[in-house]
Amino acid sequence: MSADLQVEEPPRRMTMPMPMARRGARDIHIWDRTSRTWDFYYAAVWLATLTGVYGADSPELRYRIAALVLLTLMVPWYLLAGRPRMLSSAADEDTAAVRYLAGVVLLFLVPASLVGETRVGTFALAPQCFMLLSPRRAMAWLAVINLVPVAGWSLFWRPPVHLVVFNVLFALVSLAFSGFFGVWIDRIITQSKERAALIGELEASREEVARLSVERGALTERERMSREIHDTLAQGFTSLLMLVQAVQSELDTDPAQARRHLDLMAVTARQNLAEARALVAGGAPADLDGGSLPDAVSRLAARHDPPAALAVTGEARPLPAALEVVALRTCQEALANAAKHAGPGAGVALSLDYDDHRLTVAVRDTGRGFDPALPSQGYGLRGLRARAAEVGGTAEVVSTPGDGTTVTVTLRSQP
């Protein structure tokens, strides 16, 4: 049955579909597009009823004409009062629905009592009862529509007993048939509506998950960019500031050293520019572009002030790009921390230890050191640990106040 069930309780009833303009895409069902089909169904049953009444052998013509007139009046009553109520989105059984059914019954009972063929129209009225009322109340109205016409016909025409019995049995079968299918279809529509609501909830949940995934992805990307900027541009600018301070103090006392620092500032500025372009392009770090990891770390060590020592053990070989980036960023972060916190004149040594299954990066300085148990570790060390964890590696920071700091990152090069 092409109808939509209003699920707000109480009471619950079957309804004809609402116009699609008033519905969301998630609420559109197959019966939401078939209100015209129901109109054609009612029209076909009504025409069949008129044909049966007009062609009936009895009673005499005046009674059949009266029946035809009353049946004709049912058409405007349906169009003006019935169909709008069936299309309504309201879920309550208001007086409009009862008033419409009362008018239909009054217009139907008289011709059905005069001409037995009129009772074919029951097949058009039964669905309307279920569309406008709850199943229990619809059954009550359906009993009136099926049984009262037989009683009126029997009292008016006084037919033989066997015809009365036959018509009563036919009315009971029609009542049972209409009631069974009405309740059955009502349950189907109820389940369909519940499933539609569940699908709507699932779609909403899926949209929420997608939204959260996008937000999580954006947050992850922001964190990644923050680490990249901290480990490249921010460290470069910090180095530039430190070199500027050194140059300012050396201009009058040590011009040669000042010129060396100016040259180092130019190198650092160019390197920062290259890193900025690499970040915008989303490519590999500038130091790794077209070179090996040991070469990149060697250039990084040379730019440190004072230059850091680099030792490579094992057979150096190309590793996955993600591992080499983590190794390079580890060296950058450790060198930057040494420049800022180790103190003037502190030496720094780097090592890359290759073996068959892993790469171990170690950066050791001989500076002031600190207490790793204190909660004041900066963003750089947290980012360093996060980078290592993202590629399945581990990071360890060992430091003692007055005895320098060692940063060790172990990366698995093979599963």
VEXMI-301721 format. One record per residue (C-alpha): residue number from 1; residue in one letter; x, y, z. Coordinates in nm, 3 decimals, always signed. Example, Ala and Ser with C-alpha at 12.3 -4.5 7.8 and 13.67 -1.06 7.14 Angstrom:
<sites>
- num  residu  u  v  w
- 1  a  +1.230  -0.450  +0.780
- 2  s  +1.367  -0.106  +0.714
</sites>
This chain:
<sites>
- num  residu  u  v  w
- 1  m  +0.000  +0.000  +0.000
- 2  s  +0.149  +0.333  -0.103
- 3  a  +0.144  +0.518  +0.223
- 4  d  +0.380  +0.671  +0.475
- 5  l  +0.353  +0.595  +0.841
- 6  q  +0.358  +0.879  +1.089
- 7  v  +0.551  +0.739  +1.384
- 8  e  +0.468  +0.998  +1.647
- 9  e  +0.261  +0.831  +1.920
- 10  p  -0.014  +0.820  +2.024
- 11  p  -0.198  +0.727  +1.806
- 12  r  -0.022  +0.586  +1.505
- 13  r  -0.174  +0.575  +1.160
- 14  m  -0.082  +0.510  +0.803
- 15  t  -0.067  +0.815  +0.577
- 16  m  -0.043  +0.885  +0.212
- 17  p  +0.294  +1.026  +0.110
- 18  m  +0.370  +1.390  +0.172
- 19  p  +0.478  +1.603  -0.124
- 20  m  +0.847  +1.553  -0.184
- 21  a  +0.921  +1.924  -0.141
- 22  r  +0.839  +1.884  +0.228
- 23  r  +1.060  +1.582  +0.279
- 24  g  +1.430  +1.531  +0.313
- 25  a  +1.613  +1.306  +0.070
- 26  r  +1.662  +1.052  +0.346
- 27  d  +1.284  +1.020  +0.399
- 28  i  +1.190  +0.939  +0.039
- 29  h  +1.048  +0.586  +0.002
- 30  i  +0.889  +0.408  -0.291
- 31  w  +0.537  +0.493  -0.170
- 32  d  +0.637  +0.861  -0.142
- 33  r  +0.627  +0.870  -0.521
- 34  t  +0.298  +0.685  -0.574
- 35  s  +0.020  +0.915  -0.449
- 36  r  -0.091  +0.954  -0.811
- 37  t  -0.111  +0.576  -0.838
- 38  w  -0.352  +0.570  -0.544
- 39  d  -0.561  +0.838  -0.711
- 40  f  -0.583  +0.622  -1.023
- 41  y  -0.668  +0.319  -0.808
- 42  y  -0.955  +0.503  -0.637
- 43  a  -1.077  +0.633  -0.973
- 44  a  -1.069  +0.282  -1.124
- 45  v  -1.265  +0.130  -0.833
- 46  w  -1.513  +0.420  -0.840
- 47  l  -1.570  +0.379  -1.216
- 48  a  -1.611  +0.005  -1.175
- 49  t  -1.867  +0.069  -0.902
- 50  l  -2.058  +0.316  -1.120
- 51  t  -2.055  +0.070  -1.409
- 52  g  -2.182  -0.209  -1.189
- 53  v  -2.462  +0.005  -1.046
- 54  y  -2.568  +0.138  -1.386
- 55  g  -2.570  -0.208  -1.545
- 56  a  -2.739  -0.387  -1.259
- 57  d  -3.054  -0.583  -1.340
- 58  s  -3.224  -0.460  -1.024
- 59  p  -3.353  -0.257  -0.854
- 60  e  -3.551  -0.021  -1.070
- 61  l  -3.388  +0.272  -1.247
- 62  r  -3.478  +0.547  -0.996
- 63  y  -3.293  +0.370  -0.718
- 64  r  -2.991  +0.316  -0.936
- 65  i  -2.991  +0.684  -1.039
- 66  a  -3.005  +0.787  -0.672
- 67  a  -2.713  +0.557  -0.601
- 68  l  -2.517  +0.704  -0.894
- 69  v  -2.581  +1.061  -0.772
- 70  l  -2.460  +0.983  -0.420
- 71  l  -2.157  +0.798  -0.553
- 72  t  -2.076  +1.096  -0.775
- 73  l  -2.082  +1.326  -0.472
- 74  m  -1.805  +1.116  -0.320
- 75  v  -1.558  +1.249  -0.582
- 76  p  -1.553  +1.618  -0.475
- 77  w  -1.569  +1.508  -0.111
- 78  y  -1.254  +1.300  -0.163
- 79  l  -1.073  +1.577  -0.351
- 80  l  -1.166  +1.856  -0.106
- 81  a  -1.157  +1.678  +0.230
- 82  g  -1.002  +1.333  +0.195
- 83  r  -0.694  +1.364  -0.019
- 84  p  -0.553  +1.677  +0.156
- 85  r  -0.595  +1.504  +0.492
- 86  m  -0.415  +1.194  +0.366
- 87  l  -0.128  +1.405  +0.236
- 88  s  -0.103  +1.592  +0.564
- 89  s  +0.211  +1.539  +0.775
- 90  a  +0.014  +1.561  +1.099
- 91  a  +0.016  +1.236  +1.294
- 92  d  -0.292  +1.293  +1.512
- 93  e  -0.634  +1.155  +1.423
- 94  d  -0.803  +1.493  +1.419
- 95  t  -1.166  +1.578  +1.363
- 96  a  -1.097  +1.644  +0.993
- 97  a  -1.017  +1.276  +0.936
- 98  v  -1.321  +1.158  +1.129
- 99  r  -1.543  +1.414  +0.956
- 100  y  -1.421  +1.298  +0.615
- 101  l  -1.484  +0.931  +0.693
- 102  a  -1.824  +1.011  +0.838
- 103  g  -1.919  +1.191  +0.516
- 104  v  -1.787  +0.903  +0.306
- 105  v  -1.985  +0.649  +0.508
- 106  l  -2.306  +0.852  +0.481
- 107  l  -2.262  +0.890  +0.105
- 108  f  -2.177  +0.520  +0.067
- 109  l  -2.426  +0.350  +0.299
- 110  v  -2.741  +0.470  +0.122
- 111  p  -2.648  +0.356  -0.232
- 112  a  -2.492  +0.040  -0.089
- 113  s  -2.825  -0.036  +0.080
- 114  l  -3.020  +0.036  -0.238
- 115  v  -2.795  -0.140  -0.494
- 116  g  -2.584  -0.437  -0.391
- 117  e  -2.326  -0.374  -0.664
- 118  t  -2.229  -0.051  -0.485
- 119  r  -2.040  -0.256  -0.228
- 120  v  -1.755  -0.296  -0.478
- 121  g  -1.654  +0.051  -0.360
- 122  t  -1.544  -0.104  -0.029
- 123  f  -1.212  -0.185  -0.196
- 124  a  -1.148  +0.190  -0.239
- 125  l  -1.266  +0.290  +0.109
- 126  a  -1.073  +0.029  +0.308
- 127  p  -0.726  +0.172  +0.235
- 128  q  -0.849  +0.520  +0.327
- 129  c  -0.949  +0.400  +0.673
- 130  f  -0.595  +0.274  +0.741
- 131  m  -0.441  +0.589  +0.596
- 132  l  -0.638  +0.814  +0.828
- 133  l  -0.670  +0.611  +1.147
- 134  s  -0.480  +0.374  +1.370
- 135  p  -0.529  +0.006  +1.276
- 136  r  -0.774  -0.063  +1.562
- 137  r  -1.001  +0.231  +1.482
- 138  a  -0.967  +0.163  +1.110
- 139  m  -1.103  -0.190  +1.168
- 140  a  -1.406  -0.044  +1.345
- 141  w  -1.486  +0.186  +1.053
- 142  l  -1.417  -0.098  +0.811
- 143  a  -1.674  -0.314  +0.992
- 144  v  -1.932  -0.037  +0.949
- 145  i  -1.854  -0.003  +0.578
- 146  n  -1.878  -0.380  +0.516
- 147  l  -2.165  -0.488  +0.743
- 148  v  -2.406  -0.193  +0.772
- 149  p  -2.480  -0.184  +0.396
- 150  v  -2.577  -0.553  +0.408
- 151  a  -2.806  -0.486  +0.703
- 152  g  -2.963  -0.185  +0.526
- 153  w  -3.003  -0.380  +0.202
- 154  s  -3.168  -0.670  +0.389
- 155  l  -3.411  -0.443  +0.578
- 156  f  -3.500  -0.237  +0.271
- 157  w  -3.550  -0.517  +0.018
- 158  r  -3.634  -0.814  +0.240
- 159  p  -3.448  -1.063  +0.019
- 160  p  -3.457  -1.442  +0.071
- 161  v  -3.264  -1.573  +0.366
- 162  h  -3.007  -1.753  +0.156
- 163  l  -2.917  -1.425  -0.022
- 164  v  -2.884  -1.248  +0.313
- 165  v  -2.658  -1.524  +0.439
- 166  f  -2.450  -1.511  +0.123
- 167  n  -2.409  -1.132  +0.142
- 168  v  -2.323  -1.145  +0.511
- 169  l  -2.059  -1.408  +0.446
- 170  f  -1.924  -1.203  +0.155
- 171  a  -1.909  -0.894  +0.379
- 172  l  -1.728  -1.088  +0.652
- 173  v  -1.474  -1.224  +0.404
- 174  s  -1.424  -0.875  +0.261
- 175  l  -1.379  -0.738  +0.615
- 176  a  -1.128  -1.008  +0.705
- 177  f  -0.940  -0.968  +0.378
- 178  s  -0.923  -0.588  +0.404
- 179  g  -0.833  -0.598  +0.772
- 180  f  -0.561  -0.858  +0.729
- 181  f  -0.390  -0.678  +0.445
- 182  g  -0.441  -0.338  +0.604
- 183  v  -0.275  -0.443  +0.930
- 184  w  -0.004  -0.637  +0.746
- 185  i  +0.083  -0.344  +0.522
- 186  d  +0.070  -0.111  +0.821
- 187  r  +0.330  -0.326  +0.995
- 188  i  +0.546  -0.333  +0.685
- 189  i  +0.536  +0.045  +0.664
- 190  t  +0.610  +0.074  +1.036
- 191  q  +0.919  -0.143  +0.995
- 192  s  +1.020  +0.048  +0.684
- 193  k  +0.986  +0.378  +0.868
- 194  e  +1.193  +0.246  +1.159
- 195  r  +1.457  +0.121  +0.918
- 196  a  +1.452  +0.455  +0.738
- 197  a  +1.509  +0.628  +1.071
- 198  l  +1.792  +0.386  +1.147
- 199  i  +1.946  +0.449  +0.804
- 200  g  +1.917  +0.820  +0.870
- 201  e  +2.097  +0.778  +1.201
- 202  l  +2.366  +0.567  +1.036
- 203  e  +2.413  +0.822  +0.760
- 204  a  +2.431  +1.099  +1.019
- 205  s  +2.686  +0.896  +1.215
- 206  r  +2.885  +0.834  +0.898
- 207  e  +2.880  +1.205  +0.819
- 208  e  +2.993  +1.278  +1.174
- 209  v  +3.273  +1.023  +1.148
- 210  a  +3.378  +1.175  +0.815
- 211  r  +3.372  +1.522  +0.967
- 212  l  +3.575  +1.408  +1.265
- 213  s  +3.817  +1.230  +1.032
- 214  v  +3.864  +1.549  +0.833
- 215  e  +3.916  +1.746  +1.152
- 216  r  +4.158  +1.484  +1.281
- 217  g  +4.342  +1.487  +0.951
- 218  a  +4.361  +1.867  +0.960
- 219  l  +4.486  +1.856  +1.319
- 220  t  +4.746  +1.594  +1.227
- 221  e  +4.858  +1.803  +0.931
- 222  r  +4.882  +2.113  +1.150
- 223  e  +5.092  +1.921  +1.401
- 224  r  +5.315  +1.794  +1.121
- 225  m  +5.356  +2.141  +0.977
- 226  s  +5.427  +2.279  +1.323
- 227  r  +5.705  +2.025  +1.369
- 228  e  +5.843  +2.096  +1.023
- 229  i  +5.844  +2.470  +1.080
- 230  h  +5.993  +2.429  +1.428
- 231  d  +6.267  +2.195  +1.304
- 232  t  +6.354  +2.401  +0.994
- 233  l  +6.250  +2.764  +0.967
- 234  a  +6.226  +2.838  +1.339
- 235  q  +6.563  +2.675  +1.408
- 236  g  +6.717  +2.863  +1.116
- 237  f  +6.588  +3.196  +1.238
- 238  t  +6.712  +3.117  +1.586
- 239  s  +7.057  +3.045  +1.442
- 240  l  +7.046  +3.371  +1.249
- 241  l  +6.963  +3.567  +1.563
- 242  m  +7.245  +3.403  +1.753
- 243  l  +7.486  +3.476  +1.468
- 244  v  +7.371  +3.839  +1.455
- 245  q  +7.445  +3.872  +1.825
- 246  a  +7.785  +3.716  +1.773
- 247  v  +7.865  +3.947  +1.485
- 248  q  +7.763  +4.254  +1.685
- 249  s  +8.003  +4.159  +1.962
- 250  e  +8.286  +4.072  +1.719
- 251  l  +8.280  +4.365  +1.474
- 252  d  +8.524  +4.575  +1.679
- 253  t  +8.726  +4.300  +1.847
- 254  d  +8.752  +4.019  +1.590
- 255  p  +8.657  +4.124  +1.233
- 256  a  +8.774  +3.795  +1.083
- 257  q  +8.545  +3.592  +1.309
- 258  a  +8.263  +3.836  +1.237
- 259  r  +8.308  +3.784  +0.863
- 260  r  +8.304  +3.406  +0.914
- 261  h  +7.976  +3.438  +1.105
- 262  l  +7.835  +3.662  +0.832
- 263  d  +7.917  +3.396  +0.575
- 264  l  +7.748  +3.139  +0.799
- 265  m  +7.444  +3.368  +0.825
- 266  a  +7.422  +3.379  +0.446
- 267  v  +7.443  +3.000  +0.425
- 268  t  +7.177  +2.963  +0.696
- 269  a  +6.948  +3.213  +0.525
- 270  r  +6.977  +3.034  +0.191
- 271  q  +6.913  +2.703  +0.365
- 272  n  +6.602  +2.847  +0.533
- 273  l  +6.478  +2.971  +0.197
- 274  a  +6.530  +2.625  +0.047
- 275  e  +6.347  +2.464  +0.340
- 276  a  +6.057  +2.709  +0.299
- 277  r  +6.028  +2.618  -0.069
- 278  a  +6.040  +2.247  +0.018
- 279  l  +5.760  +2.293  +0.274
- 280  v  +5.543  +2.477  +0.022
- 281  a  +5.609  +2.214  -0.246
- 282  g  +5.554  +1.928  +0.000
- 283  g  +5.879  +1.763  -0.107
- 284  a  +6.174  +1.621  +0.077
- 285  p  +6.382  +1.844  +0.309
- 286  a  +6.625  +2.062  +0.121
- 287  d  +6.930  +1.884  +0.265
- 288  l  +6.803  +1.546  +0.145
- 289  d  +6.705  +1.664  -0.201
- 290  g  +6.924  +1.468  -0.439
- 291  g  +7.170  +1.347  -0.174
- 292  s  +7.226  +1.078  +0.087
- 293  l  +7.147  +1.100  +0.456
- 294  p  +7.516  +1.104  +0.567
- 295  d  +7.585  +1.389  +0.321
- 296  a  +7.286  +1.585  +0.449
- 297  v  +7.388  +1.536  +0.813
- 298  s  +7.746  +1.630  +0.725
- 299  r  +7.632  +1.962  +0.576
- 300  l  +7.411  +2.018  +0.879
- 301  a  +7.704  +1.953  +1.113
- 302  a  +7.926  +2.194  +0.920
- 303  r  +7.676  +2.477  +0.964
- 304  h  +7.678  +2.436  +1.341
- 305  d  +7.887  +2.682  +1.541
- 306  p  +8.131  +2.539  +1.628
- 307  p  +8.113  +2.267  +1.358
- 308  a  +8.001  +1.930  +1.489
- 309  a  +8.182  +1.602  +1.434
- 310  l  +8.008  +1.325  +1.239
- 311  a  +8.083  +0.952  +1.256
- 312  v  +7.917  +0.699  +1.026
- 313  t  +7.946  +0.331  +1.116
- 314  g  +7.819  +0.033  +0.924
- 315  e  +7.734  +0.031  +0.556
- 316  a  +7.544  +0.346  +0.468
- 317  r  +7.255  +0.272  +0.233
- 318  p  +6.938  +0.446  +0.114
- 319  l  +6.646  +0.405  +0.354
- 320  p  +6.276  +0.481  +0.313
- 321  a  +6.222  +0.856  +0.279
- 322  a  +6.018  +0.878  +0.601
- 323  l  +6.303  +0.727  +0.806
- 324  e  +6.566  +0.955  +0.655
- 325  v  +6.349  +1.261  +0.724
- 326  v  +6.309  +1.158  +1.089
- 327  a  +6.684  +1.100  +1.118
- 328  l  +6.767  +1.438  +0.967
- 329  r  +6.509  +1.623  +1.180
- 330  t  +6.650  +1.450  +1.489
- 331  c  +6.995  +1.588  +1.410
- 332  q  +6.854  +1.934  +1.340
- 333  e  +6.660  +1.945  +1.666
- 334  a  +6.948  +1.812  +1.876
- 335  l  +7.195  +2.057  +1.719
- 336  a  +6.956  +2.348  +1.769
- 337  n  +6.905  +2.254  +2.134
- 338  a  +7.279  +2.227  +2.181
- 339  a  +7.330  +2.572  +2.029
- 340  k  +7.066  +2.725  +2.256
- 341  h  +7.120  +2.540  +2.583
- 342  a  +7.459  +2.363  +2.592
- 343  g  +7.651  +2.683  +2.650
- 344  p  +7.938  +2.858  +2.469
- 345  g  +8.217  +2.636  +2.347
- 346  a  +8.029  +2.309  +2.400
- 347  g  +8.132  +2.037  +2.157
- 348  v  +7.879  +1.831  +1.965
- 349  a  +7.926  +1.491  +1.804
- 350  l  +7.684  +1.309  +1.576
- 351  s  +7.680  +0.944  +1.477
- 352  l  +7.485  +0.737  +1.226
- 353  d  +7.505  +0.366  +1.302
- 354  y  +7.377  +0.140  +1.024
- 355  d  +7.317  -0.229  +1.074
- 356  d  +7.107  -0.486  +0.888
- 357  h  +6.776  -0.398  +1.052
- 358  r  +6.800  -0.051  +1.202
- 359  l  +6.955  +0.291  +1.198
- 360  t  +7.064  +0.453  +1.522
- 361  v  +7.109  +0.830  +1.531
- 362  a  +7.294  +0.976  +1.829
- 363  v  +7.375  +1.339  +1.907
- 364  r  +7.601  +1.407  +2.205
- 365  d  +7.696  +1.748  +2.343
- 366  t  +7.930  +1.836  +2.628
- 367  g  +7.728  +2.130  +2.756
- 368  r  +7.536  +2.215  +3.067
- 369  g  +7.287  +1.929  +3.053
- 370  f  +6.953  +1.926  +3.235
- 371  d  +6.731  +1.703  +3.444
- 372  p  +6.505  +1.499  +3.208
- 373  a  +6.264  +1.431  +3.495
- 374  l  +6.163  +1.797  +3.509
- 375  p  +5.837  +1.877  +3.323
- 376  s  +5.984  +2.180  +3.149
- 377  q  +6.099  +2.003  +2.831
- 378  g  +6.014  +2.209  +2.527
- 379  y  +5.816  +2.147  +2.212
- 380  g  +6.123  +2.028  +2.024
- 381  l  +6.187  +1.718  +2.234
- 382  r  +5.818  +1.627  +2.234
- 383  g  +5.811  +1.664  +1.856
- 384  l  +6.126  +1.455  +1.828
- 385  r  +5.964  +1.169  +2.019
- 386  a  +5.643  +1.203  +1.818
- 387  r  +5.835  +1.184  +1.488
- 388  a  +6.012  +0.867  +1.595
- 389  a  +5.689  +0.705  +1.714
- 390  e  +5.514  +0.780  +1.383
- 391  v  +5.759  +0.556  +1.195
- 392  g  +5.773  +0.288  +1.463
- 393  g  +6.098  +0.409  +1.618
- 394  t  +6.204  +0.508  +1.967
- 395  a  +6.366  +0.821  +2.106
- 396  e  +6.568  +0.850  +2.425
- 397  v  +6.711  +1.161  +2.590
- 398  v  +6.982  +1.111  +2.852
- 399  s  +7.116  +1.413  +3.033
- 400  t  +7.275  +1.508  +3.361
- 401  p  +7.316  +1.866  +3.487
- 402  g  +7.676  +1.968  +3.415
- 403  d  +7.752  +1.657  +3.210
- 404  g  +7.595  +1.721  +2.869
- 405  t  +7.307  +1.561  +2.682
- 406  t  +7.273  +1.261  +2.452
- 407  v  +6.977  +1.219  +2.218
- 408  t  +6.941  +0.871  +2.067
- 409  v  +6.678  +0.772  +1.810
- 410  t  +6.651  +0.414  +1.687
- 411  l  +6.468  +0.348  +1.360
- 412  r  +6.388  +0.005  +1.222
- 413  s  +6.494  -0.005  +0.859
- 414  q  +6.333  -0.347  +0.797
- 415  p  +6.018  -0.506  +0.944
</sites>
